[in-house]
Amino acid sequence: MPNIKSQKKRVLTNNKKHESNVAQRSAIKTSIKKVLVAVDANDKEAAMTAYNTANSLLDKAITSGVHHKNYVARQKSRLSHAINKIA
């Protein structure tokens, strides 16, 4: 634990941001899994609704700096390709 006051504050803010990032990553992974489960069940409507929520979360991850834009583009492409294979 640091002795300097500003570094004590920095430790607290880093922990807070870390928890936020972990929660955001977990929500993204869960939403991606929901899309893939719906695709496996051949339920296109459920897959599309889950895909829309996953898209929203992925876009927010770019702006908040949690994920790189290429990662987000790759995931979106992978999910849309899986959904298009249903029909």
Backbone torsions as a table, in degrees:
resi	resn	phi	psi	omega
1	MET	NA	132.7	-178.1
2	PRO	-73.9	159.0	179.0
3	ASN	-96.4	-23.9	-176.7
4	ILE	-79.2	136.1	-173.9
5	LYS	-60.1	-43.8	-178.3
6	SER	-66.7	-32.9	178.6
7	GLN	-73.6	-31.1	174.0
8	LYS	-63.5	-42.9	177.6
9	LYS	-64.1	-40.5	-179.2
10	ARG	-62.3	-39.5	177.4
11	VAL	-60.8	-43.1	-179.4
12	LEU	-65.9	-43.7	-179.4
13	THR	-69.6	-35.2	176.8
14	ASN	-63.6	-42.3	178.2
15	ASN	-63.9	-40.5	179.5
16	LYS	-63.5	-45.5	179.7
17	LYS	-66.3	-37.8	178.3
18	HIS	-61.4	-45.1	178.7
19	GLU	-62.1	-39.5	178.4
20	SER	-63.9	-44.1	179.8
21	ASN	-64.5	-41.3	179.6
22	VAL	-63.4	-42.6	179.7
23	ALA	-64.9	-40.2	-179.4
24	GLN	-67.1	-42.3	177.3
25	ARG	-62.5	-40.6	179.9
26	SER	-64.7	-41.4	178.8
27	ALA	-64.0	-37.5	178.7
28	ILE	-65.9	-46.5	-179.8
29	LYS	-61.3	-40.9	179.3
30	THR	-63.8	-43.2	-179.2
31	SER	-66.2	-36.1	177.2
32	ILE	-65.7	-41.6	178.4
33	LYS	-63.6	-36.8	178.3
34	LYS	-62.8	-39.3	178.0
35	VAL	-63.8	-46.0	-177.2
36	LEU	-67.0	-34.8	176.7
37	VAL	-66.3	-41.4	178.3
38	ALA	-66.1	-36.0	177.7
39	VAL	-66.3	-41.9	178.4
40	ASP	-63.1	-31.3	179.4
41	ALA	-85.6	1.7	-178.2
42	ASN	57.2	35.8	178.2
43	ASP	-105.7	94.4	-173.5
44	LYS	-68.1	-36.8	-178.9
45	GLU	-64.8	-46.6	179.3
46	ALA	-64.8	-36.8	179.2
47	ALA	-65.1	-40.1	-179.8
48	MET	-67.5	-41.7	179.0
49	THR	-65.7	-40.7	178.2
50	ALA	-67.5	-35.1	178.9
51	TYR	-65.1	-40.1	179.6
52	ASN	-64.0	-41.5	178.3
53	THR	-68.7	-38.2	178.3
54	ALA	-64.4	-40.3	177.7
55	ASN	-59.2	-45.0	-179.3
56	SER	-61.5	-46.1	-179.8
57	LEU	-65.5	-38.0	179.5
58	LEU	-66.4	-40.2	178.2
59	ASP	-64.4	-38.8	177.9
60	LYS	-65.9	-31.0	-179.9
61	ALA	-67.0	-31.0	177.4
62	ILE	-68.1	-48.8	-174.8
63	THR	-67.1	-32.1	179.7
64	SER	-86.4	-6.1	176.4
65	GLY	83.0	15.5	-179.7
66	VAL	-77.3	-39.3	179.6
67	HIS	-128.3	155.4	178.0
68	HIS	-78.2	153.0	-177.1
69	LYS	-63.7	-31.5	179.1
70	ASN	-70.1	-37.2	175.9
71	TYR	-61.2	-45.0	-178.8
72	VAL	-64.6	-43.3	179.2
73	ALA	-62.6	-41.1	179.9
74	ARG	-64.2	-42.9	-179.9
75	GLN	-66.2	-43.0	178.9
76	LYS	-61.1	-43.9	-179.4
77	SER	-64.3	-43.1	-179.2
78	ARG	-62.9	-43.5	-179.2
79	LEU	-69.1	-43.3	-179.8
80	SER	-65.5	-36.0	177.5
81	HIS	-64.3	-40.6	178.8
82	ALA	-65.1	-39.8	180.0
83	ILE	-68.2	-40.9	-178.5
84	ASN	-66.9	-22.7	178.0
85	LYS	-73.0	-19.3	-178.9
86	ILE	-65.6	-48.8	-173.3
87	ALA	-70.8	NA	NA
